[in-house]
């Protein structure tokens, strides 16, 4: 015999706790990152996707050159 399903934990019956800066729904128990800009959901499966919203925000706010410098890349001129 199959166990009884607990419909009280059905995500369709739960209202979001709040929303992140991109408008994504945040539920109790979700992982978020908080900073000066506000709260952002954990990227989840988009963790290695260069096109995710968080990476776009970082490039807009900081610029690609600054990010490369902070990651330890050295700027060189090819002669």
SELUM-875509 format. One record per residue (C-alpha): residue number from 1; x, y, z; residue in three letters. Coordinates in nm, 2 decimals. Example, Ala and Ser with C-alpha at 12.3 -4.5 7.8 and 13.67 -1.06 7.14 Angstrom:
<sites>
<site><k>1</k><c1>1.23</c1><c2>-0.45</c2><c3>0.78</c3><r>ala</r></site>
<site><k>2</k><c1>1.37</c1><c2>-0.11</c2><c3>0.71</c3><r>ser</r></site>
</sites>
This chain:
<sites>
<site><k>1</k><c1>0.00</c1><c2>0.00</c2><c3>0.00</c3><r>unk</r></site>
<site><k>2</k><c1>0.13</c1><c2>0.35</c2><c3>-0.09</c3><r>unk</r></site>
<site><k>3</k><c1>0.18</c1><c2>0.61</c2><c3>0.18</c3><r>unk</r></site>
<site><k>4</k><c1>-0.07</c1><c2>0.89</c2><c3>0.20</c3><r>unk</r></site>
<site><k>5</k><c1>0.03</c1><c2>1.21</c2><c3>0.02</c3><r>unk</r></site>
<site><k>6</k><c1>0.06</c1><c2>1.52</c2><c3>0.24</c3><r>unk</r></site>
<site><k>7</k><c1>-0.09</c1><c2>1.80</c2><c3>0.03</c3><r>unk</r></site>
<site><k>8</k><c1>-0.01</c1><c2>2.07</c2><c3>0.28</c3><r>unk</r></site>
<site><k>9</k><c1>0.34</c1><c2>2.08</c2><c3>0.15</c3><r>unk</r></site>
<site><k>10</k><c1>0.23</c1><c2>2.13</c2><c3>-0.21</c3><r>unk</r></site>
<site><k>11</k><c1>0.41</c1><c2>2.43</c2><c3>-0.35</c3><r>unk</r></site>
<site><k>12</k><c1>0.10</c1><c2>2.54</c2><c3>-0.53</c3><r>unk</r></site>
<site><k>13</k><c1>-0.07</c1><c2>2.59</c2><c3>-0.19</c3><r>unk</r></site>
<site><k>14</k><c1>0.22</c1><c2>2.80</c2><c3>-0.04</c3><r>unk</r></site>
<site><k>15</k><c1>0.25</c1><c2>3.18</c2><c3>-0.10</c3><r>unk</r></site>
<site><k>16</k><c1>0.60</c1><c2>3.32</c2><c3>-0.16</c3><r>unk</r></site>
<site><k>17</k><c1>0.77</c1><c2>3.47</c2><c3>0.15</c3><r>unk</r></site>
<site><k>18</k><c1>0.90</c1><c2>3.75</c2><c3>-0.06</c3><r>unk</r></site>
<site><k>19</k><c1>1.07</c1><c2>3.83</c2><c3>-0.40</c3><r>unk</r></site>
<site><k>20</k><c1>1.43</c1><c2>3.89</c2><c3>-0.49</c3><r>unk</r></site>
<site><k>21</k><c1>1.56</c1><c2>4.19</c2><c3>-0.69</c3><r>unk</r></site>
<site><k>22</k><c1>1.49</c1><c2>4.01</c2><c3>-1.02</c3><r>unk</r></site>
<site><k>23</k><c1>1.13</c1><c2>3.93</c2><c3>-0.92</c3><r>unk</r></site>
<site><k>24</k><c1>1.19</c1><c2>3.56</c2><c3>-0.85</c3><r>unk</r></site>
<site><k>25</k><c1>0.98</c1><c2>3.41</c2><c3>-0.58</c3><r>unk</r></site>
<site><k>26</k><c1>1.15</c1><c2>3.32</c2><c3>-0.25</c3><r>unk</r></site>
<site><k>27</k><c1>0.99</c1><c2>3.06</c2><c3>-0.02</c3><r>unk</r></site>
<site><k>28</k><c1>1.08</c1><c2>2.98</c2><c3>0.34</c3><r>unk</r></site>
<site><k>29</k><c1>1.38</c1><c2>2.75</c2><c3>0.34</c3><r>unk</r></site>
<site><k>30</k><c1>1.53</c1><c2>2.88</c2><c3>0.02</c3><r>unk</r></site>
<site><k>31</k><c1>1.89</c1><c2>2.99</c2><c3>0.00</c3><r>unk</r></site>
<site><k>32</k><c1>1.95</c1><c2>3.36</c2><c3>-0.08</c3><r>unk</r></site>
<site><k>33</k><c1>2.24</c1><c2>3.59</c2><c3>-0.11</c3><r>unk</r></site>
<site><k>34</k><c1>2.20</c1><c2>3.94</c2><c3>0.04</c3><r>unk</r></site>
<site><k>35</k><c1>2.40</c1><c2>4.25</c2><c3>-0.04</c3><r>unk</r></site>
<site><k>36</k><c1>2.38</c1><c2>4.62</c2><c3>-0.10</c3><r>unk</r></site>
<site><k>37</k><c1>2.16</c1><c2>4.57</c2><c3>-0.41</c3><r>unk</r></site>
<site><k>38</k><c1>1.92</c1><c2>4.35</c2><c3>-0.22</c3><r>unk</r></site>
<site><k>39</k><c1>1.84</c1><c2>3.98</c2><c3>-0.20</c3><r>unk</r></site>
<site><k>40</k><c1>1.91</c1><c2>3.73</c2><c3>-0.48</c3><r>unk</r></site>
<site><k>41</k><c1>1.81</c1><c2>3.37</c2><c3>-0.51</c3><r>unk</r></site>
<site><k>42</k><c1>2.07</c1><c2>3.10</c2><c3>-0.52</c3><r>unk</r></site>
<site><k>43</k><c1>2.14</c1><c2>3.04</c2><c3>-0.89</c3><r>unk</r></site>
<site><k>44</k><c1>2.08</c1><c2>2.67</c2><c3>-0.86</c3><r>unk</r></site>
<site><k>45</k><c1>2.12</c1><c2>2.50</c2><c3>-1.19</c3><r>unk</r></site>
<site><k>46</k><c1>2.24</c1><c2>2.83</c2><c3>-1.35</c3><r>unk</r></site>
<site><k>47</k><c1>2.55</c1><c2>2.83</c2><c3>-1.13</c3><r>unk</r></site>
<site><k>48</k><c1>2.79</c1><c2>2.79</c2><c3>-1.42</c3><r>unk</r></site>
<site><k>49</k><c1>2.58</c1><c2>2.97</c2><c3>-1.68</c3><r>unk</r></site>
<site><k>50</k><c1>2.75</c1><c2>3.30</c2><c3>-1.78</c3><r>unk</r></site>
<site><k>51</k><c1>2.41</c1><c2>3.44</c2><c3>-1.89</c3><r>unk</r></site>
<site><k>52</k><c1>2.24</c1><c2>3.41</c2><c3>-1.55</c3><r>unk</r></site>
<site><k>53</k><c1>2.09</c1><c2>3.73</c2><c3>-1.40</c3><r>unk</r></site>
<site><k>54</k><c1>2.35</c1><c2>3.76</c2><c3>-1.12</c3><r>unk</r></site>
<site><k>55</k><c1>2.64</c1><c2>3.75</c2><c3>-1.37</c3><r>unk</r></site>
<site><k>56</k><c1>2.47</c1><c2>4.01</c2><c3>-1.58</c3><r>unk</r></site>
<site><k>57</k><c1>2.42</c1><c2>4.24</c2><c3>-1.28</c3><r>unk</r></site>
<site><k>58</k><c1>2.79</c1><c2>4.20</c2><c3>-1.18</c3><r>unk</r></site>
<site><k>59</k><c1>2.91</c1><c2>4.30</c2><c3>-1.52</c3><r>unk</r></site>
<site><k>60</k><c1>2.67</c1><c2>4.59</c2><c3>-1.53</c3><r>unk</r></site>
<site><k>61</k><c1>2.78</c1><c2>4.71</c2><c3>-1.18</c3><r>unk</r></site>
<site><k>62</k><c1>3.15</c1><c2>4.64</c2><c3>-1.19</c3><r>unk</r></site>
<site><k>63</k><c1>3.26</c1><c2>4.59</c2><c3>-1.55</c3><r>unk</r></site>
<site><k>64</k><c1>3.44</c1><c2>4.30</c2><c3>-1.70</c3><r>unk</r></site>
<site><k>65</k><c1>3.79</c1><c2>4.45</c2><c3>-1.66</c3><r>unk</r></site>
<site><k>66</k><c1>3.74</c1><c2>4.50</c2><c3>-1.28</c3><r>unk</r></site>
<site><k>67</k><c1>3.61</c1><c2>4.15</c2><c3>-1.24</c3><r>unk</r></site>
<site><k>68</k><c1>3.91</c1><c2>4.01</c2><c3>-1.43</c3><r>unk</r></site>
<site><k>69</k><c1>4.15</c1><c2>4.21</c2><c3>-1.21</c3><r>unk</r></site>
<site><k>70</k><c1>3.98</c1><c2>4.09</c2><c3>-0.89</c3><r>unk</r></site>
<site><k>71</k><c1>4.02</c1><c2>3.73</c2><c3>-1.02</c3><r>unk</r></site>
<site><k>72</k><c1>4.39</c1><c2>3.78</c2><c3>-1.05</c3><r>unk</r></site>
<site><k>73</k><c1>4.43</c1><c2>3.82</c2><c3>-1.43</c3><r>unk</r></site>
<site><k>74</k><c1>4.72</c1><c2>4.04</c2><c3>-1.53</c3><r>unk</r></site>
<site><k>75</k><c1>4.67</c1><c2>4.31</c2><c3>-1.79</c3><r>unk</r></site>
<site><k>76</k><c1>4.94</c1><c2>4.30</c2><c3>-2.06</c3><r>unk</r></site>
<site><k>77</k><c1>5.00</c1><c2>4.47</c2><c3>-2.39</c3><r>unk</r></site>
<site><k>78</k><c1>5.11</c1><c2>4.25</c2><c3>-2.67</c3><r>unk</r></site>
<site><k>79</k><c1>5.40</c1><c2>4.41</c2><c3>-2.86</c3><r>unk</r></site>
</sites>
